[in-house]
Amino acid sequence: MGLWARLKLIFSTKASSAMDRAEDPRQVLDYAYTQQQLLLVRLRQGLVEVATSKQQLERQSKKLEARVPQLDDQARRAIGAGRDDLARIALERKRTALAEIEGLTAQIAEVGAEEKRLAGQERSLQVRIEEFRTHRDVVSARYSASEAEVKVKEALSGVSGELAELGMAVGRAEEKADRLQARARALDSLADIGALQPVGGGDFVENELNRLTSGAEIDDELERLKAEIGARRLAAPTGDGSHGNK
């Protein structure tokens, strides 16, 4: 894939993603529902106009039908009066009226058929709009529920990330505490085996030898004091002789 094709693909993908974010399906459904309602309104207006035209044609046809007997009566009276010329005119008018009635009857039939067709379309469109309204409500409810679910999951995802970071921090703190405890135990062990210098400083071996020497000197001084006290007791007078005979 060439560079231009890759750039075009990336641009198309991003544009599609942006359109998906910007396009709310609920708004699209509402718009489609509104357009269908407007179409239904226009269809009903056309149906009213056709019905009105049919009524006008029917009224005109009835007027002509009512005029035919009048013209026939005029022709009869003209013949009775010896005026064939007037009778001819009346009969011509009668023929014209009958022709117009025939034409109006055909027009009325055509308009009636159109009225029935539009009425059927109006009922069909009304049913379709009702079905679409139900479908729109269902899809809108599903979209709203999914949108809320996504927001909740995104929020939980953020919380999970924070909890994960906190867990890692707690783990690091526990690890540090374990290391400190292990270090303290190691120091205690080193102190026990004499690997560490005493608090007062100096060499451990020399200090230990001094401690042993000091202990021996204390033991010698203790024995000396005991001997001195014993000698003093022997040299001390015994006191009353009778006391000594008891």
PyMOL commands that set and color helices and strands:
alter all, ss='L'
color gray80, all
select helices_A, chain A and resi 3-22+25-80+84-192+204-235+241-245
alter helices_A, ss='H'
color red, helices_A
deselect
rebuild
show_as cartoon
